[in-house]
Amino acid sequence: MKKHNTSSTQLKKQLLPRHIRMIAIGGMIGTGIFKGSADTVGLAGPAVIFPYLFAGLLLLIIMGALSEMAIAYPGHNMKDLIERAFGTRFSFIVGSIYCFMWLSVCVIEVIAAGSFLQYWFTSIPLWVLCLICSLILILINVTSVKSFGEIEFWFAGIKIFVIIAFIIVGGAILLGVIPSDNSAQHYLHNYTDFVPNGWTAVFATLLVVLFSYGGSELIGLTITETKDAEKVLPGVVKGVLVRVVLFYTLPILIICGLIPWNEIDANASPFVQVFETVGLQGASHIMNFILLTAVLSAANSGIYGCTRMMHSLAQTGGAPKRLSYVNKQGVPIFSLLVTVVVLLFGTYVVYLLSDKAFTYLLALPGFTVSLVWICICLAQLKLRPSYKNEPYFKLWGFPYLTIFAILVLSISFVTFLFSEGNHLSSIACVTFLVLMVICSFFVKKERRA
């Protein structure tokens, strides 16, 4: 009987390298670029490209540190590595914050999916469309982890194909290769007002941009379900980094060229607006459908990240033991049920707040992404001198790059807390953090061997 209980809490190694590559991309390329980019461009203008590039540099440091530690300590996921560095209590706090992040991300992506559906179904309330999207995601995640990996592979593949097509078509319109209502010179003129609201506004967008890149660390949770994870991880990390930076920076540049920064509608996707602006109405419907699959993909990755972190917490006493139970398909079914409850609650929030829900919730992941990334860097600083076996991949520039990332993320975190527009979100995040710190004193102190 004891043997059965042990096996029923072990995740299955069914994910392939192509799966984790797409899971990471699926988590990173979602609402942040497809809808959140309207807010960042509207605030900073074309100069918003710098926060996206700068966040890409931070992403490189975080992913490199995570990959290095995973090779040095085989079989350890992100939470395990933090626990090895700072103990069970600290890892419980970080793990809980990470669950909080992905739960809020799932709700945000579902709201975005509902808003994309409203492009066609204008008479249906947003909360009803969000509920439909939630049910679809729940059905996907009840399947085996291998099936989840395959679905996410194709989900993420669609959005990558679309962004590449958008870059090609948008670039051709921008340069006058494809005829439109305006000349190429007219579009290029949109770049002249490069920093319309000053560099302070440019820096203020960094937190939203960090949320956009948040999800890269999801690779740190796939380790326990990936065959030969330590061997494939560095290659996957390098491939994902290049693609993500390109998939963010080039589309943003094209959007800023085709639509003046102060004419972008914050309530709609800039991608759809671009096609409508140049008169390609049929293409905008196709784009809206693909954007819908894109945000569903991001929410799908979010559910995966949340359930796996709950499972990891439960295995070390940081959450009810029942949440570590894995069914025959390899799914932490009770952790999934908790996520379902939160998604349904998120739908209720949409019902109460309507369009304001997205704005209120968007700031929450930025808070948690900053904290989790800081903790990953701190863990690398602590663990690097104590590696028993030298990993074949090591982050260059240590410890200077790691310290640099910690300082920048800390400044961004503090700026978020005291930003005038984030008071409600700051109170919610700090309250949750304080509660988790208090709860950590009641967690059984265990360390992984």
Residue pairs with C-beta under 8 A, 6 or more apart in sequence:
8 325
8 326
8 327
9 311
9 314
9 315
9 324
9 325
9 326
10 326
11 145
11 224
11 225
11 308
11 311
11 326
11 330
11 332
12 144
12 145
12 146
12 225
12 326
12 330
13 224
13 225
13 226
13 227
14 144
14 145
14 146
14 149
14 225
14 330
15 23
15 145
15 146
15 149
15 222
15 225
15 226
15 227
16 149
16 226
16 227
17 226
17 232
17 235
17 236
18 153
19 146
19 149
19 150
19 152
19 153
19 222
19 226
20 149
20 219
20 222
20 226
20 229
20 232
20 236
21 236
21 239
21 240
22 149
22 152
22 153
22 155
22 156
22 157
23 149
23 152
23 156
23 218
23 219
23 222
23 301
23 304
24 215
24 216
24 218
24 219
24 222
24 236
24 240
24 301
25 156
25 160
25 240
25 243
25 244
26 152
26 155
26 156
26 159
26 215
26 297
26 298
26 300
26 301
27 214
27 215
27 216
27 218
27 298
27 301
27 302
27 305
28 212
28 213
28 214
28 215
28 216
28 240
28 244
28 298
29 156
29 159
29 160
29 163
29 244
29 247
29 248
29 294
29 297
29 298
30 109
30 112
30 215
30 294
30 295
30 297
30 298
30 299
30 301
31 108
31 109
31 112
31 295
31 298
31 362
32 208
32 209
32 211
32 212
32 213
32 214
33 163
33 212
33 247
33 248
33 251
33 252
34 112
34 269
34 271
34 291
34 294
34 295
35 112
35 115
35 268
35 269
35 291
35 295
35 358
36 208
36 211
36 212
36 362
37 48
37 212
37 251
37 252
37 255
37 270
38 264
38 265
38 266
38 267
38 268
38 269
38 270
39 205
39 208
39 266
39 362
40 48
40 51
40 205
40 208
40 209
41 48
41 252
41 255
41 256
41 261
41 264
41 270
42 261
42 262
42 264
42 266
43 197
43 201
43 204
43 205
44 51
44 195
44 196
44 197
44 201
44 202
44 204
44 205
45 193
45 194
45 195
45 196
45 197
45 201
45 256
45 261
45 262
46 190
46 191
46 193
46 194
46 195
46 253
46 256
46 257
46 261
47 194
47 195
47 199
47 202
48 202
48 205
48 209
48 252
48 256
49 249
49 252
49 253
49 256
50 202
51 202
51 203
51 205
51 206
51 209
52 209
52 212
52 245
52 248
52 249
52 252
53 245
53 249
54 206
55 206
55 209
55 210
55 212
55 213
56 213
56 241
56 244
56 245
56 248
56 249
58 210
58 213
58 373
58 405
58 408
58 409
59 213
59 216
59 241
59 244
59 245
60 241
61 377
61 395
61 401
61 402
61 404
61 405
62 216
62 217
62 373
62 376
62 377
62 405
63 216
63 217
63 219
63 237
63 240
63 241
64 237
64 393
64 395
64 396
65 376
65 377
65 379
65 380
65 395
65 402
66 78
66 81
66 217
66 219
66 220
66 237
66 376
66 380
67 219
67 233
67 234
67 237
67 393
67 395
68 380
68 384
68 391
68 393
68 394
68 395
69 76
69 81
69 379
69 380
69 383
69 391
70 76
70 81
70 220
70 223
70 229
70 230
70 233
71 230
71 233
71 234
71 391
71 392
71 393
72 383
72 387
72 388
72 389
72 390
72 391
73 80
73 81
73 84
73 383
74 229
74 230
75 223
75 224
76 84
76 223
76 448
77 220
77 221
77 223
77 224
77 308
77 312
78 98
78 217
78 220
78 221
78 223
78 376
79 91
79 94
79 95
79 98
79 221
79 309
79 312
79 313
80 91
80 312
80 448
81 220
81 376
81 379
81 383
82 90
82 91
82 94
82 95
82 375
82 376
82 379
83 90
83 91
83 316
83 447
83 448
84 379
84 383
84 447
84 448
85 378
85 379
85 382
85 383
86 378
86 379
86 382
87 445
87 447
88 316
88 317
88 318
88 443
88 444
88 445
88 446
88 447
89 440
89 441
89 443
89 445
90 375
90 440
91 316
91 318
92 313
92 316
92 318
92 436
92 439
92 440
92 443
93 433
93 436
93 437
93 440
94 371
94 372
94 375
95 309
95 312
95 313
95 318
96 313
96 318
96 436
96 439
97 368
97 371
97 372
97 432
97 433
97 436
98 305
98 309
98 368
98 372
99 306
99 309
99 310
99 313
100 364
100 368
100 432
101 214
101 364
101 365
101 368
101 369
101 372
102 302
102 303
102 305
102 306
102 309
103 302
103 306
103 339
103 342
104 361
104 364
104 365
104 368
105 214
105 215
105 298
105 299
105 302
105 365
106 137
106 299
106 302
106 303
106 306
106 339
106 342
106 343
106 346
107 342
107 343
107 346
107 349
107 361
108 358
108 361
108 362
108 365
109 295
109 296
109 298
109 299
109 302
110 130
110 133
110 134
110 137
110 295
110 299
110 343
110 346
110 347
111 126
111 130
111 346
111 350
111 357
111 358
111 361
112 295
112 358
113 129
113 130
113 133
113 292
113 295
113 296
113 299
114 126
114 127
114 129
114 130
114 132
114 133
114 350
115 126
115 129
115 267
115 358
116 269
116 288
116 291
116 292
116 295
117 124
117 129
117 132
117 133
117 292
118 124
118 126
118 129
119 272
119 285
119 288
120 285
120 288
121 129
125 351
126 350
126 354
126 355
127 347
127 348
127 350
127 351
130 346
130 347
130 350
131 344
131 347
133 296
133 299
134 340
134 343
134 344
134 346
134 347
136 296
137 296
137 299
137 300
137 303
137 343
138 336
138 340
138 343
140 148
140 151
140 300
141 148
141 300
141 303
141 304
141 307
141 331
141 336
141 339
142 329
142 331
142 333
142 336
143 151
143 329
143 331
144 329
144 330
144 331
145 225
145 329
145 330
145 331
146 330
147 329
148 300
148 304
151 300
152 297
152 300
152 301
152 304
155 293
155 294
155 296
155 297
155 300
156 297
158 290
158 293
158 294
158 297
159 290
159 293
159 294
159 297
160 243
160 247
162 287
162 290
162 291
162 294
163 247
163 251
166 251
166 254
166 271
166 274
166 287
167 250
167 251
167 254
169 178
169 283
170 251
170 254
170 255
170 257
170 258
170 274
171 250
171 254
172 178
173 180
173 187
173 258
173 278
174 184
174 187
174 188
174 254
174 257
174 258
175 184
176 183
176 184
180 278
180 279
181 278
181 279
182 278
187 257
187 258
188 257
190 256
190 257
190 258
190 259
190 260
190 261
191 256
191 257
193 260
193 261
195 202
196 261
196 262
203 415
204 415
204 419
206 412
206 415
207 363
207 366
207 370
207 412
207 415
207 416
207 419
208 362
208 363
208 366
210 366
210 369
210 370
210 373
210 409
210 412
211 362
211 365
211 366
211 369
212 248
213 244
213 248
213 369
214 365
214 366
214 368
214 369
215 298
215 301
215 302
215 305
216 240
216 244
217 372
217 373
217 376
218 301
218 304
218 305
219 233
219 236
219 237
219 240
220 376
221 304
221 305
221 308
221 309
221 312
222 229
222 308
223 229
223 230
223 233
224 308
224 312
225 308
225 330
226 232
234 393
251 271
254 274
255 264
255 270
255 271
255 274
258 274
258 277
258 278
259 270
259 273
259 274
259 277
264 270
264 273
265 273
267 355
269 287
269 288
269 291
271 287
271 291
272 284
272 287
272 288
272 291
275 281
275 283
275 284
275 287
276 284
303 336
303 339
306 335
306 339
307 331
307 332
307 335
307 336
307 339
308 332
308 335
310 319
310 323
310 332
310 335
310 338
310 339
311 323
311 324
311 326
311 332
311 335
313 319
313 323
314 320
314 321
314 322
314 323
314 324
314 335
315 324
316 446
316 448
317 443
317 444
317 446
318 443
322 334
323 332
323 334
323 335
323 338
324 332
325 332
325 333
325 334
326 332
326 333
327 333
346 361
349 357
349 361
350 357
353 360
360 424
360 425
363 416
363 421
363 422
363 425
364 425
364 428
364 429
366 416
367 413
367 416
367 417
367 425
367 426
367 429
368 429
370 409
370 410
370 412
370 413
370 416
371 413
371 433
373 405
373 409
374 406
374 409
374 410
374 413
377 402
377 403
377 405
377 406
377 409
378 406
380 395
380 398
380 402
381 399
381 402
381 403
381 406
384 398
384 399
395 401
395 402
416 422
416 426
417 426
417 430
418 426
419 426
